[in-house]
Amino acid sequence: MTDTRVPRIQMAPKGPELSRFAYGVWRILDDPQGATPATILKKIDACLELGITTFDHADIYGGYGCEEAFGAAIKERPELKTKIEIITKCDIMLVDPARPDNRIKHYDTSAAHIQSSAERSLGNLNVDALDVLLLHRPDPLLDADEAAGALNALRESGKIRHAGVSNFTPAQFELLQSRLNFPLVTNQVEINPLQLNPFLDGTLDQCQRLRISPMAWSPSAGGEIFTGKGEAAVRVRACLEKIAGKHNATPDAILYAWFNRHPSNIITVLGTNQIERIQSAARCFAIELDRQEWFEIWSAGSGAEVP
Ligand SMILES: NC(=O)c1ccc[n+]([C@@H]2O[C@H](COP(=O)([O-])OP(=O)(O)OC[C@H]3O[C@@H](n4cnc5c(N)ncnc54)[C@H](OP(=O)(O)O)[C@@H]3O)[C@@H](O)[C@H]2O)c1
């Protein structure tokens, strides 16, 4: 098995150029090796060596602590700013000691919050601009004029380069887009063989129509696919192992190759803290699944053959 470099992709016709894998920072504070600038820099370097230059954050990750931990690493090596792309998110409001005013978990897509959250992320991350800012969750109180106004202003001021959404339905995406003066570049949603809804509910169809890359979060269903005892996880694991045998590959590389096979050009957001697992995942780019292998994994996840 040879190591492969992670390819680059233009996320949208007027979107940023990113790596086809993003490294997801949600769990970095849980790394048993620690989350010091040194350990985070080691992970960033391992990613860059493979061609992974895109890092997926959110203001809330790690109880509002991940951006700051990552930013402390960037402060030690500011030259990294020109080598990486930063995606971060806003609008989820956690009940957390870091946000004493939040009495209940809620969403906030007011202009004031979008603006202040983006500015705080810039400071935490020690970068001059956010490559992509995502609205993290659809807000039932979304005022599309107001939210779009805040995103337009952030873009005009150069604080964000692009904007996108996460966990939005196609209708919610269209609503926000209708009030923006620039195109949204992604919808980041949960996709994995145990979560097939985006293939069926119009989410990936919309991305393909607009030629924007969706982003897949929790690609291994939070590790369930590799270690879970649930029936569907056990079925998917057995299927990945079988296909891996045919390709002389590892099951994880087969899983990630399954995302790559989809014509919407999914950008997969890796969540492992283990550098060897990031390296192993990257081998998926040397694997092409055929149509029937792809459906074997689908059927293992859904528990049924397609109708
Ligand atoms: N937009 C959203 O609403 C949203 C929601 C959730 C996540 N995200 C983004 O998506 C990223 C990825 O999500 P995720 O962390 O849930 O990804 P994931 O890959 O589904 O789950 C990661 C978990 O699976 C384990 N794992 C990964 N590969 C493994 C393997 N080969 N064998 C055994 N265990 C394995 C990891 O443990 P080890 O660390 O020990 O490998 C880790 O605990 C996040 O970092 C975040 O950036 C976005």
The ligand as a Gaussian input file, in Angstrom:
#p B3LYP/6-31G(d) Opt

LIG

0 1
 N      -21.533000      20.619000      11.400000
 C      -21.881000      19.853000      12.423000
 O      -22.990000      19.930000      12.961000
 C      -20.879000      18.864000      12.938000
 C      -21.261000      17.907000      13.895000
 C      -20.312000      16.986000      14.324000
 C      -19.010000      17.034000      13.809000
 N      -18.667000      17.993000      12.897000
 C      -17.313000      18.059000      12.311000
 O      -16.994000      16.782000      11.781000
 C      -15.743000      16.367000      12.314000
 C      -15.680000      14.867000      12.330000
 O      -16.733000      14.343000      13.139000
 P      -16.430000      13.140000      14.106000
 O      -15.321000      13.474000      15.029000
 O      -17.712000      12.692000      14.685000
 O      -15.861000      12.066000      13.034000
 P      -15.924000      10.485000      13.087000
 O      -14.798000       9.956000      12.276000
 O      -17.285000      10.005000      12.711000
 O      -15.710000      10.123000      14.624000
 C      -14.471000      10.283000      15.243000
 C      -14.420000       9.280000      16.378000
 O      -14.304000       7.982000      15.791000
 C      -13.120000       7.350000      16.248000
 N      -12.475000       6.723000      15.096000
 C      -12.147000       7.297000      13.922000
 N      -11.523000       6.408000      13.112000
 C      -11.445000       5.251000      13.814000
 C      -10.930000       3.974000      13.498000
 N      -10.315000       3.728000      12.337000
 N      -11.051000       3.020000      14.444000
 C      -11.675000       3.263000      15.621000
 N      -12.174000       4.473000      15.976000
 C      -12.063000       5.458000      15.066000
 C      -12.233000       8.449000      16.781000
 O      -11.386000       7.947000      17.805000
 P       -9.785000       8.225000      17.702000
 O       -9.611000       9.687000      17.881000
 O       -9.249000       7.405000      18.837000
 O       -9.345000       7.714000      16.373000
 C      -13.224000       9.466000      17.289000
 O      -13.634000       9.159000      18.603000
 C      -15.666000      17.077000      13.677000
 O      -14.354000      17.221000      14.143000
 C      -16.254000      18.415000      13.335000
 O      -15.277000      19.228000      12.721000
 C      -19.586000      18.897000      12.452000

